[in-house]
Amino acid sequence: MKLRIFIFFLYPLLFYSSTLYADIAFVANTNGNWDLFIADDDGKNPVQLTHTDYDEKDPCWFPNRKKIAYSASDGGIYVAELESGETRRVVEHNRKRPAVTPSVSPNGGKIAFAQFRPPEEKDDTDLMICNLNTMETTRLLDQPAIQIWPSWSPDGKRIVYANVHCSSECGRIIQELWVADSQGRWSRQLLLTHGFSQQPIWSPDGRRIAFSSDHKGNYDIWMVSLDDWKLRQLTTDNGLDVKPAWSPDGKKLAFVSMRSGLMEIWFKDLKNGKLKKLQPFGDKKVECKDVAW
């Protein structure tokens, strides 16, 4: 199958001449920096999408599965078009005010993300919304400290995110999950764990939220049911487990784990509890992270 290379905004994308189809997106460090990849959900047929001097991170699928939003270490947010092979910058890059952790709305028309304030306003971010139809960017919430890792509810009405409560004055960083109206009219705390909770992501049915937290002493994957507010711990390994991602049918979770000593992607079947490691590069030791399903 013929390979072509397109260069757009200095971000080259390698793709097949026919439409690419893949189940997961992730970033991997194969040559000294983090590049964006896609693959089947069993790890087969990996395709490298970016070949830049920057580090790509935080991929998020569009609902049509034809585009991926991601951030980069230059401070911008980009969209990779899998059919055309183009990548375009949708949020300007700014190393002093980097934009991070993009999340695409259920209708594909907006991207929520966190943007750091200028360096003189230390340790502060804003949750922002980029309208992809008008290319207008507006602030969703004005809260002190850091808000990060937004994730849209499946109906597009709410956004869950992580919010730092206190740091040095508490003796440690306390970060809890909050939920906001997607129009920015209200926001409230979702959980009280007294730990560092991060990377929340809404389940496809809208009834659960998976996240990573250290409130039991180690970073593990947790899930909260929005029906009865019960917390369920999904991983218990001594290695760090972070960055959960739901399968489209809501029956499995992918996550990033350090249980082998390397940063790798694992899957957990929520029904039978079985774990499986993703090996897109076979037996070659390649670190992978930031999985999106």
JOCOR-V397885 format. One record per backbone hydrogen bond with DSSP energy under -1.0 kcal/mol. CO is the residue of the C=O (numbers start at 1). NH is the residue of the N-H. E is the energy in kcal/mol with one decimal. If there is no record, write none. Layout:
co: {CO CO}
nh: {NH NH}
e: {E E}
//
This chain:
co: {2 4 6 8 13 15 24 25 26 27 28 34 35 36 36 37 38 39 39 40 44 47 55 57 60 62 66 67 68 69 70 71 72 75 76 77 77 78 79 80 81 86 88 91 98 100 103 105 109 110 111 112 113 114 115 118 124 126 127 127 128 129 130 131 136 138 145 146 148 151 153 157 158 159 160 161 162 163 166 167 167 174 175 176 177 177 178 179 180 181 186 188 195 198 201 203 207 208 209 210 211 212 213 214 219 220 221 221 222 223 224 225 230 232 240 242 245 247 251 252 253 254 255 256 257 258 263 264 265 266 267 268 269 274 276 279 281 284 287 289 292}
nh: {17 15 13 11 6 4 39 292 37 289 35 56 28 49 50 26 47 23 24 43 40 38 73 71 69 65 82 62 80 60 78 57 75 99 72 90 91 70 88 68 85 81 79 77 116 114 112 108 132 105 130 103 128 100 126 121 117 115 140 141 113 138 111 135 131 129 125 164 162 160 156 182 153 180 151 178 148 176 174 170 172 165 197 163 190 191 161 188 159 184 181 179 175 212 210 206 226 203 224 201 222 198 220 217 241 213 234 235 211 232 209 229 225 223 258 256 254 250 270 247 268 245 266 242 264 261 288 257 278 255 276 253 273 269 267 282 284 286 29 27 25}
e: {-1.3 -1.3 -1.7 -1.8 -1.2 -1.4 -2.0 -3.0 -3.2 -2.6 -2.5 -2.9 -2.1 -3.5 -1.1 -2.2 -2.7 -1.7 -2.5 -2.3 -2.8 -1.9 -1.7 -2.3 -2.9 -1.9 -2.5 -2.4 -3.1 -2.2 -3.1 -2.4 -2.0 -2.1 -1.8 -2.5 -1.7 -2.3 -2.1 -1.8 -1.9 -3.3 -2.4 -1.5 -2.3 -2.3 -3.0 -1.9 -2.5 -2.7 -2.9 -2.4 -3.3 -3.1 -2.2 -2.2 -2.5 -2.5 -3.1 -1.1 -2.1 -2.5 -2.0 -2.7 -2.9 -2.9 -1.8 -2.7 -3.1 -2.5 -2.1 -2.5 -2.6 -2.8 -1.9 -3.0 -2.4 -2.3 -2.7 -1.1 -1.0 -3.3 -3.2 -2.9 -3.0 -1.4 -2.5 -2.5 -2.5 -2.3 -2.2 -2.7 -2.3 -2.5 -2.3 -1.7 -3.2 -2.8 -2.5 -2.3 -3.3 -3.0 -2.2 -2.6 -2.1 -2.1 -2.9 -1.2 -2.3 -2.6 -1.9 -1.8 -2.2 -1.9 -2.3 -3.1 -3.2 -2.0 -2.3 -2.3 -2.7 -2.3 -2.9 -3.0 -2.6 -1.8 -2.9 -3.1 -3.0 -2.4 -2.1 -2.1 -2.0 -2.6 -3.1 -1.6 -1.6 -1.2 -2.3 -2.5 -2.9}
//
